């Protein structure tokens, strides 16, 4: 996908995602004035939320491999006057450029499994840079119901290549992100907990929420032509076309929800 288009979609879908992130942070209760790492920070929107969660003297290091994302993150951080609270670094989350025990906690959202790789090595690397007893938290998108009234169509969409991402047909079951607790256990993470974080949207939709939902649909089910055909593809296009009389977001009783899974624990003492 074009990088600029993806950045635009991350902005537009944020009003839908941000409340779920805040719910997750409420569970974590990150210490005030602590220092944390946002591993795979993207365009920095969650780094901003994290910085506001550890006031007054906390500091966030945002790390991402994509320079374009970091350039946009820098712009966002400057606009919000948080340059003294957030530092940005370009690097790979699989090989963190920090010494051991560098942070009080680590957060990674929709990044640790994209693409999938050696999950245990990644968790060990996360644990290495967190102080003993510090929180390690991974938030991952897990499900959605965005087309009310069309469960069969949505089930078929979810079985397409993009619909099951980041899972793929050759992946071993134990490497699926819903098995994160087992990787935590093998890495020695202590006090492991799991929570389902839900978000929703319902009519009447604001213009901002309509944009967020439409971009989410386009990001979640991209290139569906390769896995969806015939009447299903035709119906999907009509339901998701703002110019169509069947545009699903125009329903006066529209309701949708999604879930994220939060896995967290503490680095070994």
Secondary structure, DSSP 8 states (H G I E B T S, - for coil): --HHHHHHHHHHHHHHHHHHHHHHHHHH---TT-EEEEET-TTSHHHHHHHHHTTTT-EEEEEES-HHHHHHHHHHHHHTT-TTTEEEEE--TTS--S-TT-EEEEEEES-TTSS---HHHHHHHHHHTEEEEEEEEEEEEEEEE-STT-HHHHHHHHTSTTTTTT--TT--GGGSGGGHHHHHHHTT-EEEEEEEEEEEEESS--HHHHHHHHHHHHHHTTTGGGT--HHHHHHHHHHT-TTSTT-GGG-TT-EEEEEEEEEEEE---
